[in-house]
Amino acid sequence: MAGQLAQLFINGIAVGSIIALAAVGLTLTYGILRLSNFAHGDFMTLGAYLALSANLSGVNIWLAMVLGAIGTVAAMLLSEKLLWSNMRNRRASATTLIIISIGLALFIRNGIIFIWGGASQSYDLPVSPALAIAGLRIPQNQLIVVGLAILAILALHYLLQYTKVGKAMRAVADDIDLARVSGIDVEQVVIWTWIIAGSLTAIGGCMYGLTTGLRPNMGWFLILPMFASVILGGIGNPYGAIAAAFIIGITQEVSTPWLGSQYKLAVALAFMILVLLIRPKGLFKSTIA
């Protein structure tokens, strides 16, 4: 039993890495743009499928992931131009934004089905044997997923803490009006927010595709763990979202011997509710700083 739990713990770290990258993008868009984007999971799927097209065309998987991220960023910037900037100018309510984002999610998902079909697909990669480490069998793809997630999180930390763009993003998140009066180009910050969110989200989608294969609805099924991570970690706090994502990923995987895999999401959400009953604002302070 101990060996099985250790194996599930490792699986949970890999799942948590994927959720963390997507949740960071989601919490950034909320913290800076005040947008609860329910299309976020489908943008994640879009990035994975764009990388799939590149990979099946003979492009190396790593370059394919970069191309998938670029395509996802372009799609997010297009949605910003056509939808979100207009809604902000009209001071649309939070409810209106949520409804629009759900409609956008359906549009993207059905577009993916129209272009790539509804069947499960996978990247064109050689079969790699699992590694035996301390009595555990760890698929190489899981190690790659965790390694990429760590690199992406470190890069995000450096950007937020030590670059002008990161400091401007933190200022806008704290007080957009004060940031504008202080001379910060808020529109440029908005563009950088979408670039960062799109890149991390697409990488998360590609990594999810590496471990489970690609399905048109895979991002939609991750939207609840993503929002749970954002809320549990403190809305607008990327570091809190990362920590909460690992907590949720590990919790839902370790619970499977007792409750079965069909209740993974329920366990993760129940854990979130339990924590929020004790700490209504989440585990960490709700800030991007």
C-alpha positions in Angstrom: 0.0 0.0 0.0 2.8 2.4 0.8 4.4 1.8 -2.6 1.1 2.5 -4.3 0.6 5.7 -2.3 4.2 6.8 -3.2 3.4 6.1 -6.9 0.2 8.1 -6.7 2.1 11.0 -4.9 4.5 11.2 -7.9 1.6 11.2 -10.3 0.0 14.0 -8.2 3.1 16.1 -8.6 3.0 15.7 -12.3 -0.8 16.6 -12.4 -0.2 19.5 -10.0 2.6 20.8 -12.3 0.1 21.0 -15.2 -2.6 22.6 -13.2 -0.1 25.1 -11.7 0.9 26.5 -15.1 -2.6 26.9 -16.3 -3.8 28.3 -12.9 -1.0 30.9 -12.9 -2.3 32.3 -16.3 -5.8 32.3 -14.9 -4.9 34.1 -11.7 -2.9 36.7 -13.6 -5.8 37.6 -15.9 -8.1 37.9 -12.9 -5.6 39.8 -10.7 -4.8 42.4 -13.5 -7.8 42.4 -15.7 -10.5 41.3 -13.2 -11.6 38.7 -15.7 -12.8 35.2 -14.6 -12.0 33.6 -17.9 -13.9 30.3 -18.3 -12.4 29.9 -21.8 -9.0 29.5 -20.2 -9.1 25.7 -20.2 -10.1 25.7 -23.9 -7.2 28.0 -24.8 -5.1 25.3 -23.0 -6.5 22.7 -25.3 -6.0 24.9 -28.3 -2.2 25.2 -27.5 -1.9 21.5 -27.3 -3.6 20.9 -30.6 -1.6 23.6 -32.4 1.5 21.9 -31.2 0.0 18.6 -32.4 -0.4 19.9 -35.9 3.2 21.1 -35.9 4.5 17.9 -34.5 2.6 15.7 -37.0 4.0 17.8 -39.8 7.5 16.7 -38.8 8.5 19.5 -36.4 10.4 18.6 -33.2 8.1 18.3 -30.2 9.9 21.1 -28.3 9.7 23.5 -31.3 6.1 22.4 -31.8 5.3 23.4 -28.2 6.8 26.8 -28.8 4.7 27.2 -32.0 1.7 26.1 -30.0 2.4 28.8 -27.4 2.8 31.5 -30.0 -0.5 30.5 -31.6 -2.3 30.5 -28.3 -0.9 33.9 -27.4 -2.1 35.2 -30.8 -5.6 33.8 -30.2 -5.7 35.4 -26.7 -4.6 38.7 -28.1 -7.3 38.5 -30.7 -9.9 37.8 -28.1 -8.6 40.8 -26.2 -8.9 43.0 -29.2 -12.4 41.8 -30.2 -14.0 41.2 -26.9 -12.3 42.1 -23.6 -11.0 45.6 -24.4 -14.5 46.6 -25.6 -16.1 45.1 -22.5 -13.8 47.0 -20.2 -14.5 50.2 -22.1 -18.2 49.6 -21.6 -17.6 48.7 -17.9 -19.3 45.4 -18.4 -20.3 43.6 -15.2 -18.5 40.5 -13.9 -21.6 38.4 -14.8 -21.5 39.6 -18.4 -17.8 38.8 -18.7 -18.4 35.3 -17.3 -21.2 34.6 -19.8 -19.0 35.9 -22.7 -16.1 33.7 -21.6 -18.3 30.6 -21.5 -19.5 31.4 -25.0 -15.9 31.8 -26.1 -15.0 28.5 -24.5 -17.8 26.7 -26.5 -16.6 28.5 -29.7 -13.0 27.3 -29.2 -13.9 23.8 -28.3 -16.2 23.3 -31.2 -13.7 24.9 -33.5 -11.1 22.3 -32.3 -13.6 19.5 -33.0 -14.3 20.9 -36.5 -10.6 21.2 -37.4 -9.0 18.2 -35.6 -12.0 15.9 -35.0 -13.4 14.6 -31.8 -11.3 11.5 -31.4 -8.4 11.2 -29.0 -4.9 11.9 -30.5 -1.3 11.8 -29.4 2.0 13.4 -30.3 4.3 11.6 -32.7 6.9 10.5 -30.1 9.0 7.4 -29.6 7.9 5.1 -26.8 10.0 5.7 -23.8 10.3 3.1 -21.0 9.5 4.1 -17.5 12.4 4.7 -15.1 12.8 2.6 -12.0 13.6 4.9 -9.1 13.6 3.7 -5.5 11.2 0.9 -6.4 8.8 3.3 -8.3 8.2 3.3 -12.0 8.1 6.9 -13.2 7.3 7.6 -16.9 9.9 9.8 -18.5 7.1 12.2 -19.7 6.2 12.9 -16.0 9.8 13.9 -15.2 9.8 16.2 -18.3 6.5 17.7 -17.2 7.8 18.5 -13.7 11.1 19.8 -15.0 9.4 22.1 -17.5 7.0 23.4 -14.8 9.9 24.2 -12.5 11.7 26.1 -15.2 8.5 28.0 -16.2 7.8 28.9 -12.5 11.3 30.2 -12.0 11.1 32.3 -15.1 7.8 33.7 -14.0 9.2 34.6 -10.6 12.2 36.4 -12.2 9.9 38.3 -14.5 7.5 39.4 -11.7 10.1 40.4 -9.2 13.1 41.7 -11.2 11.8 43.2 -14.5 10.1 46.5 -15.3 7.2 44.6 -16.9 6.7 42.5 -13.8 6.8 45.5 -11.5 4.3 47.3 -13.7 2.0 44.2 -13.6 2.1 44.2 -9.8 1.3 47.9 -9.7 -1.6 47.5 -12.0 -2.9 44.6 -10.0 -2.7 46.7 -6.8 -4.4 49.8 -8.2 -5.0 50.3 -11.9 -6.0 54.0 -11.6 -2.9 54.8 -9.5 -0.7 52.9 -11.9 -2.1 54.9 -14.8 -1.6 58.2 -13.0 2.0 57.1 -12.2 2.8 56.9 -15.9 2.5 53.1 -16.3 1.3 52.1 -19.8 -1.7 50.0 -18.7 -2.5 48.8 -22.2 1.1 47.4 -22.6 0.7 45.6 -19.2 -2.6 44.1 -20.5 -0.8 42.8 -23.6 2.1 41.3 -21.5 -0.5 39.7 -19.2 -2.0 37.8 -22.2 1.4 36.9 -23.5 2.5 35.4 -20.2 -0.8 33.7 -19.5 -1.1 32.3 -23.1 2.5 30.9 -23.0 2.1 29.2 -19.6 -1.3 27.9 -20.5 -0.2 26.4 -23.8 2.8 24.8 -22.2 0.5 23.3 -19.6 -1.8 22.0 -22.3 1.1 20.4 -24.2 2.4 18.8 -21.1 -1.0 17.4 -20.4 -1.1 16.0 -23.9 2.3 14.4 -23.3 1.0 12.4 -20.3 -2.6 11.6 -21.2 -3.1 12.2 -25.0 -5.2 15.0 -26.5 -9.0 15.3 -26.4 -11.1 18.4 -27.4 -12.6 18.6 -23.9 -9.5 18.0 -21.9 -9.0 21.7 -20.9 -12.7 22.0 -19.9 -12.3 19.1 -17.4 -9.3 20.9 -15.9 -11.1 24.3 -15.4 -12.5 23.3 -12.0 -9.1 22.3 -10.6 -7.7 25.5 -12.1 -10.3 27.8 -10.4 -9.9 25.8 -7.2 -6.2 26.5 -7.3 -6.8 30.2 -7.9 -9.3 30.5 -5.1 -7.4 28.3 -2.6 -4.1 30.0 -3.3 -5.6 33.5 -2.9 -7.1 35.2 -5.9 -4.5 37.1 -7.9 -1.6 35.4 -6.2 0.5 33.3 -8.7 2.6 31.8 -6.0 -0.4 30.8 -4.0 -2.0 29.3 -7.1 1.1 27.2 -7.7 1.2 25.9 -4.2 -2.6 25.1 -4.2 -2.3 23.4 -7.6 0.2 20.9 -6.2 -2.0 20.4 -3.1 -5.0 19.7 -5.3 -3.1 17.5 -7.8 -1.6 15.3 -5.0 -4.9 15.1 -3.0 -7.0 14.0 -6.0 -4.4 11.3 -7.0 -3.8 9.9 -3.6 -7.5 9.6 -2.9 -8.1 7.1 -5.8 -7.4 3.8 -3.9 -10.4 4.6 -1.6 -12.8 6.5 -3.7 -11.9 5.6 -7.3 -10.7 7.8 -10.1 -14.2 9.0 -11.0 -14.3 11.1 -7.7 -10.9 12.8 -8.1 -12.4 16.2 -8.9 -14.9 15.9 -6.1 -12.1 15.2 -3.5 -10.1 18.2 -4.7 -13.1 20.5 -4.5 -14.2 19.2 -1.1 -10.6 19.9 0.1 -10.8 23.4 -1.2 -14.2 24.0 0.5 -12.8 22.6 3.8 -9.9 25.0 3.7 -12.0 28.0 2.7 -14.3 27.3 5.7 -11.3 27.9 7.9 -9.5 30.6 5.7 -12.2 32.3 3.5 -9.5 34.3 1.7 -7.5 31.3 0.8 -4.2 30.0 2.0 -2.2 33.0 0.9 -2.7 36.8 0.6 -4.7 37.8 -2.5 -2.0 39.8 -4.4 0.3 39.4 -7.3 3.3 40.8 -5.4 
